[in-house]
Amino acid sequence: MLKNKIGREVPEYIEGIGELRPYEGPFSFKLETRKFAKRISSIKPGESKLLDSIEKSVIASGLKDGMTISFHHHFRAGDYILNMVMDVIAKLGIKNLTLASSSLSSVHEPVIEHIKNGVVTKIVTSGVRGPLAEAISAGILDTPIIIRSHGGRARAIEAGDLKIDVAFLGAPSCDEYGNANGYSGKSFCGSLGYAKVDAEYADKVVLITDNLVPYPNVPASIEQTEVDYVVQVDELGDPKGIASGATRYTKNPRELLIAKYAASSIEASGYFVPGFSIQSGSGGASLAVARFLKNKMIEKDIKASFALGGITGQFVEMQQEGLIAKICDVQSFDLIAAKSIGENPNHYEISASLYANPHNNGCVANKLDIVILSALEVDTDFNVNVITGSDGVIRGASGGHCDTAAGAKLSMIVCPLIRGRIPTIVEKVNTVITPGETVDVVVTDRGIAVNPLRGDLIERFTKAKLPLCTIEELKEKAESITGKAKPIEYGDKIVGIVEYRDGTIIDVIKQVK
Amino acid sequence: MLKNKIGREVPEYIEGIGELRPYEGPFSFKLETRKFAKRISSIKPGESKLLDSIEKSVIASGLKDGMTISFHHHFRAGDYILNMVMDVIAKLGIKNLTLASSSLSSVHEPVIEHIKNGVVTKIVTSGVRGPLAEAISAGILDTPIIIRSHGGRARAIEAGDLKIDVAFLGAPSCDEYGNANGYSGKSFCGSLGYAKVDAEYADKVVLITDNLVPYPNVPASIEQTEVDYVVQVDELGDPKGIASGATRYTKNPRELLIAKYAASSIEASGYFVPGFSIQSGSGGASLAVARFLKNKMIEKDIKASFALGGITGQFVEMQQEGLIAKICDVQSFDLIAAKSIGENPNHYEISASLYANPHNNGCVANKLDIVILSALEVDTDFNVNVITGSDGVIRGASGGHCDTAAGAKLSMIVCPLIRGRIPTIVEKVNTVITPGETVDVVVTDRGIAVNPLRGDLIERFTKAKLPLCTIEELKEKAESITGKAKPIEYGDKIVGIVEYRDGTIIDVIKQVK
């Protein structure tokens, strides 16, 4: 173990994973190798890619013990694919697999059984929630899971750090040769941004669809040349879980207060100028920030050049109203966004690599002016935790958090000072996902703290008479209400390692006693 | 030298090129390696890709003696880019380069000077015309040029046979970070299908534009992550040479007769059924075939699933009229097509790899039912020459000829029996581009010959009372009019090698005395 740049103890080597490199700063580590690339494979005219069962596709793919399989999480809580495929693989007796889903959620509880039976022995993911997350935190796996950001996963795949042998990708619309999109069909989910990377780099790609359409299904988000097999099934997922309706605006007064402070901070930041760009999440406060900002845009006749990220209907509406020129969408958060991406050429589907990969000649996150991000915890070094709860158990996802914080000119965290009886601003976060040196502003309902690295913003915010305080003051305010939190009792076993987007290790997650 | 499968003498090794593999049949040679991939390269937020001159981009790219540079030919006879860049490179004193343009034409005559001065010592291209072609045929280069089909070039790039160090790509619409398309701006050319491959695989990519637009310029045919530098210049090319207006229908009675026979053959072939797919060129006879076919489609209520290839306004109109569902466009042949690709989502831009690469898991050419192709010569083994004239001098291009002939279920050559006093049907073509085993039907104004391998077609055409004859009969008819052609006097020097689409050598081109 050695201490990385932000003082976290990280291992230099882990059995089953290999040598590790400690985090040294957001842009210190660069790669000079060639990209990894998939195997060349040819089929003759007349040969078919259609197979009539998932089992046949697993067999045809050549999947063997010890290999790595991948999935995408565009179906969110509605996903049937991962469990369906894992059941087939288990039945075929294949063992010792690395499960490399772009993310995992509560619906993937059945993976616990596959771990117990030796089918899955390693997991790499952006995040995990629910019973599977609890089992991992309790130490069910011998090898720690690897948590990667969306940009970091794309980087790892392109660099060959994450070699995918077989990708099983749900495709809401697909032809018999593998041209696919995510925005049509009964299981439509919008962007296939995460899946695009797997399709491009996995040695074998199986598309699973419940909506086989005539050839050629173009425009295509995944093109036929990336696809080996196509399987038709009855249902990819539960539409209710895949895409929720348009998110409603919050009426929570605390969230509205945070949003008001955030919008005023943005206005005062110097970045709120014609042609600015923005990413904002789907949480109540984030959506409210966008709504407040929209009013300011109309008021001041300021138009944005683009909105990035996980996209909500709110940004779609703003684009339609002429307030935002373009939308770059790696993941569609709701029904409105999921439909729009198939209809509006200015609503553009981007891969996770184009979105946020730090080693690809300039991702879109690099061009971001403002990002509004949430947090489970922020510490007095401005480090942010979005992966483990106050009990130390995994219950979140890295997502694009550290990617956009590093890319954006103004990276802003919005969070309540306390949640229930639990402080959000703490001395040391349980787990660092995003390093403080890439976080500029923390906006709470009890005041706004600016990273001392950003003297320019402190000056601007002071002039704008915003309720500024130091991050230490916020921590003390929180503690004065909740008292000091009892430290979590961790065991020695490392159950997860957190990769920074460049592939270095920023933190570890230990077993909870 | 050894004889390949079609009896052509081809070398096993050429100095400056290396080991060669003889042609062994259209689908015999398969690759099992990984694809080649470009170097990983990263830039930080805030870093710019804009450079204010081509010279600076050449220097920034790290171009050195002995490297390989590439260009695309979407600006056709209007291209300014290649000559502009070559002049800068020559001025910088860089020597011994391999020029790997997707094709070359008469406007590239200045390359002759660069060859004489040692700036260019090797050329790989789909084709070449005019003074440069004549100089090559006369032996100006020490190393033979390599002629590759459009699919074969994409294959060579993906396989790492053709490693591009720096690609200089003209972009009619481009933002400062490299998101580009070909269908807007004063120099619009439509599809950037050939350029897409270079952008994906070249180690350094320089986009040259005369139309810098606000970021993000999406949808993008070339995405920012593929681009290293962006240079703005006054003009990319001569609009008159880039895209001609809609091609007019031929009134030539011989072409109309060929077209009539061709359309009747297609109708009788069994492939003219709902959902059929088609590629057809921009020559007079080809366009006329499409027109006759259109009438038959309306008459019989038959709709096509897609049109492929170099696309003309004719197919765009048929798509708009609902006769064709989708268009897959690697190269837009006229103004109507070049505009449509930016406006119509069912007019889809495809890369040269997706178009026709035989080693990419299934190109669109694999799904083609009918292709209508031209020929300079066809021999009694059905081999086709589209590269050298009757004098043996290079004056054409391989294009997608052998790619689509291999992919399509019905590959049909349309050509006059004689041109001027020169027979088209001969005993042995000067140069084989497309092997006879992939050619099904030869339609001339004096009769239709079917490849004996296709007994099924002979039966259908006989039933349909088409003017069938053997290919030998066609040859004799031609000779009875023109007399036997005097054999060309070749020297010993090989000035060009012709790669089949799979990378094997199908023929060589010798110096003309």
Interface residues (C-beta under 8 A of the other chain):
Chain A: F27 K30 L31 E32 T33 R34 K35 F36 A37 K38 R39 I40 S41 S42 I43 K44 P45 G46 E47 K49 E158 A159 Y177 G178 P214 Y215 P216 V218 P219 A220 E223 Q224 T225 E226 V227 D228 G275 S305 F306 A325 K326 C328 P345 N346 Y348 I350 S353 L354 N357 P358 H359 N360 N361 G362 C363 V364 A365 N366 K367 L368 A406 G407 A408 K409
Chain B: F27 K30 L31 E32 T33 R34 K35 F36 A37 K38 R39 I40 S41 S42 I43 K44 P45 G46 E47 K49 E158 A159 Y177 G178 P214 Y215 P216 V218 P219 A220 E223 Q224 T225 E226 V227 D228 G275 S305 F306 A325 K326 C328 P345 N346 Y348 I350 S353 L354 N357 P358 H359 N360 N361 G362 C363 V364 A365 N366 K367 L368 A406 G407 A408 K409
